[in-house]
Amino acid sequence: MGARRKHFIKLLGYYNESSTFGQILHSMSTIPLLYNDFPTFLKQYFPFKVQKISLHAGFTCPNRDGTKGYGGCTYCNNQTFNPDYCQTGRSITRQLEEGKLFFAHKYPAMKYLAYFQAYTNTYAEVETLRRLYEEALAVPDVVGLVIGTRPDCMPPALLDYLAELNQRTFLLVEYGIESTDEQTLLRIHRGHTYAQAVEAVERTAATGILTGTHIILGLPGESDEQITLQCDRLSKLPLTTLKLHQLQLIRGTQMAHDYLLHPEEFRLFHHVDDYLDLVIACIQRLRPGLVLDRFVSQSPRELLIAPDWGLKNYEFNHRLQKRMRMQGAYQGKLYAM
Ligand code: SF4
């Protein structure tokens, strides 16, 4: 076996001195993932490869325009949301077509989920939202929607419309909960409570809409133990998907300023193994059926202060798999019903 091939297989944690390359490939294809991953979940719905395309639909956020607060969450710099093809001012159709071009050269048969990601994507009149969502669904090869929003931005009339939309397309509503700790939410100026998040998740899931969330690991004031306890709480909610993100310190944010004043209150995971261990502790506490969509955020390097591991998403996932195997860990191993 060539040195590069050997190195790569070692990186994935599958290397075995006595096996041929063919035997190792076979074992890689038969060993199950140690957690429920998002691509496998999507296979329940689609017989083809599906990729999310991030969109900037021109929304703002109630935590920035004064409705909930000014200045936004202390860690937020919305420039981090947008890849090059996703710029304000371009129509939804154009952003999707440009996103498709970006991916299609690799996988010509790929289909797409329109991912309304930047800012708060339910923060407008229902008619405006309906027009934007339906514009996305009218683009060829777009097979569904993922809508990112805040827990306090799901009025009943919009939920009624989404429940109807859910009858005709794939739909996932993703709430930014960020923390289950009310003190932390106050501290980072989220402008909503965890109780509101629970209410929004329960109301949305009750309509049959797939409901997801994301939380940030490493928010100031939260210990590892508190973070893993959050996984117990989240496991009890009727969630389908969950994203875990490492706290990223971003230039120009209030949090970057806070860090300068009180660096001792922050946990920035300068070494990726520390973050991997916390993620593994979380995964083991999570409900076995929950689908884990992502474990890392990737902000543009020019905006990122720390941590910068130089790892792509798939590289992180490979390391995670390898470390979980080494530790005998798997999703739900420590799940407390
Ligand atoms: S993180 Fe989301 S809710 Fe917070 S300020 Fe940024 S866009 Fe608004």
Boltz pocket constraint, residues with backbone or C-beta under 6 A from the ligand:
constraints:
  - pocket:
      binder: B
      contacts: [[A, 60], [A, 61], [A, 62], [A, 63], [A, 64], [A, 71], [A, 72], [A, 73], [A, 76], [A, 77], [A, 78], [A, 118], [A, 119], [A, 120], [A, 150], [A, 176], [A, 189], [A, 190]]
      max_distance: 6.0
